[in-house]
């Protein structure tokens, strides 16, 4: 049986205690180009990226992308 590893949960202890949540996030990159004849070309590219959000016992949060 293979054990599933996860980055979600509580880690550390005392003042170094934090809760972490890992998730996949969909991102849309947009760009725009102007051709020589004045035509404007708009492009969109969808992709997925990962995001880790730790919340520390002190109340401080961070978003790591």
Backbone bond lengths (Angstrom), bond angles and torsions (degrees), N, CA, C in turn:
res aa  C-N    CA-C-N  psi(-1)  N-CA   C-N-CA  omega(-1)  CA-C   N-CA-C  phi
1 X - - - 1.450 - - 1.530 108.50 -
2 X 1.305 116.69 131.24 1.454 121.84 179.79 1.524 109.41 -90.76
3 X 1.311 116.02 134.06 1.459 121.00 -178.52 1.526 109.80 -88.94
4 X 1.324 117.01 130.23 1.460 122.03 179.29 1.527 109.55 -80.52
5 X 1.309 116.27 129.25 1.466 120.75 176.62 1.517 109.33 -100.55
6 X 1.305 115.57 142.66 1.458 119.99 -179.08 1.530 109.77 -139.01
7 X 1.300 114.85 153.67 1.462 120.23 176.30 1.522 111.21 -101.87
8 X 1.325 117.17 4.84 1.462 121.45 177.48 1.517 109.56 -87.91
9 X 1.319 116.56 142.13 1.456 119.81 175.75 1.506 112.63 134.75
10 X 1.330 115.01 -170.88 1.466 122.41 -179.97 1.527 109.05 -99.10
11 X 1.335 115.13 137.34 1.457 121.45 -177.70 1.523 110.19 -136.58
12 X 1.316 117.78 158.13 1.448 122.79 178.66 1.515 111.86 75.68
13 X 1.333 114.75 -168.73 1.463 120.07 177.95 1.519 109.36 -158.01
14 X 1.333 115.93 161.61 1.463 120.74 179.58 1.510 112.13 58.83
15 X 1.337 116.60 -134.29 1.466 120.55 -178.97 1.525 112.54 -69.65
16 X 1.334 117.04 -14.77 1.461 121.67 178.78 1.528 112.75 -95.67
17 X 1.327 117.58 9.75 1.456 122.50 179.73 1.526 109.87 -70.46
18 X 1.327 116.96 135.94 1.459 120.47 174.01 1.525 109.95 -151.67
19 X 1.328 114.77 157.10 1.453 123.08 175.50 1.519 106.21 -110.77
20 X 1.336 116.66 134.42 1.460 120.66 -177.61 1.520 110.64 -121.71
21 X 1.338 115.76 143.33 1.464 122.10 175.62 1.518 108.15 -131.23
22 X 1.324 116.58 125.51 1.460 123.46 -178.86 1.514 107.62 -109.30
23 X 1.346 117.23 135.43 1.459 119.41 178.45 1.523 111.25 -151.21
24 X 1.318 115.39 156.05 1.460 121.95 173.15 1.528 107.02 -88.69
25 X 1.334 116.34 137.26 1.460 121.65 -177.15 1.524 108.54 -126.67
26 X 1.328 116.29 132.86 1.459 121.54 177.51 1.532 108.74 -83.29
27 X 1.333 116.44 131.63 1.457 122.61 -178.65 1.525 108.33 -124.70
28 X 1.328 117.45 140.51 1.461 121.97 176.35 1.523 107.67 -114.44
29 X 1.335 115.75 118.73 1.468 121.15 175.36 1.528 107.66 -94.92
30 X 1.338 116.76 130.55 1.462 121.25 -179.34 1.526 109.45 -118.54
31 X 1.328 115.43 140.64 1.465 120.07 175.40 1.528 108.68 -141.04
32 X 1.325 115.11 159.37 1.457 121.10 -178.65 1.521 109.01 -139.37
33 X 1.329 115.96 135.10 1.470 122.15 178.31 1.519 108.96 -127.89
34 X 1.327 116.10 148.24 1.460 121.00 174.46 1.522 107.84 -113.71
35 X 1.335 115.90 121.50 1.465 121.80 178.90 1.533 109.70 -75.21
36 X 1.334 116.20 168.37 1.462 121.03 -179.87 1.525 112.63 -61.06
37 X 1.349 116.80 -31.33 1.470 120.36 -179.33 1.532 112.42 -84.96
38 X 1.348 117.69 5.40 1.455 122.08 177.71 1.522 114.49 93.52
39 X 1.323 116.58 -4.36 1.460 120.83 178.80 1.532 109.58 -67.59
40 X 1.314 115.46 132.93 1.465 120.85 178.69 1.525 108.27 -100.50
41 X 1.323 115.78 125.31 1.456 121.55 179.14 1.521 107.56 -109.99
42 X 1.344 115.18 123.31 1.463 121.22 178.14 1.524 108.03 -110.04
43 X 1.313 116.04 132.03 1.458 121.18 -179.66 1.525 109.81 -123.47
44 X 1.328 114.92 145.44 1.463 121.76 173.93 1.513 108.44 -128.94
45 X 1.313 115.76 136.97 1.463 121.50 177.90 1.520 108.21 -129.17
46 X 1.315 116.53 122.68 1.462 121.22 178.23 1.517 109.45 -95.84
47 X 1.317 115.87 140.18 1.460 121.19 177.50 1.525 108.32 -151.92
48 X 1.307 114.81 164.47 1.461 120.74 176.83 1.523 109.07 -111.37
49 X 1.306 115.60 141.92 1.451 121.90 176.21 1.533 107.47 -133.44
50 X 1.294 116.81 167.69 1.464 121.21 -179.93 1.518 110.26 -105.04
51 X 1.316 114.72 148.45 1.464 120.96 -179.03 1.525 108.48 -137.77
52 X 1.320 116.13 131.24 1.459 121.91 176.71 1.524 107.98 -116.20
53 X 1.329 116.05 126.12 1.466 121.10 -179.52 1.525 109.32 -118.07
54 X 1.339 117.41 105.00 1.466 119.63 173.71 1.535 110.61 -93.50
55 X 1.324 115.88 140.95 1.466 122.20 174.68 1.524 106.03 -121.29
56 X 1.323 115.47 118.71 1.467 121.69 -175.06 1.524 111.89 -88.97
57 X 1.312 117.26 158.46 1.466 123.26 179.94 1.519 111.44 -57.38
58 X 1.324 117.63 -27.44 1.468 121.85 179.66 1.533 112.37 -74.49
59 X 1.351 116.74 -10.44 1.460 121.15 -177.64 1.513 112.26 99.39
60 X 1.320 117.46 -10.91 1.455 121.56 179.18 1.531 109.69 -70.09
61 X 1.335 115.89 140.56 1.466 120.84 176.58 1.516 109.69 -125.80
62 X 1.305 115.44 161.64 1.457 121.18 175.96 1.523 107.77 -147.63
63 X 1.319 116.92 154.20 1.454 121.98 173.01 1.524 106.80 -123.26
64 X 1.315 115.51 117.52 1.459 121.24 -178.55 1.513 108.85 -106.76
65 X 1.324 116.08 121.43 1.483 121.06 -178.58 1.495 109.68 -116.84
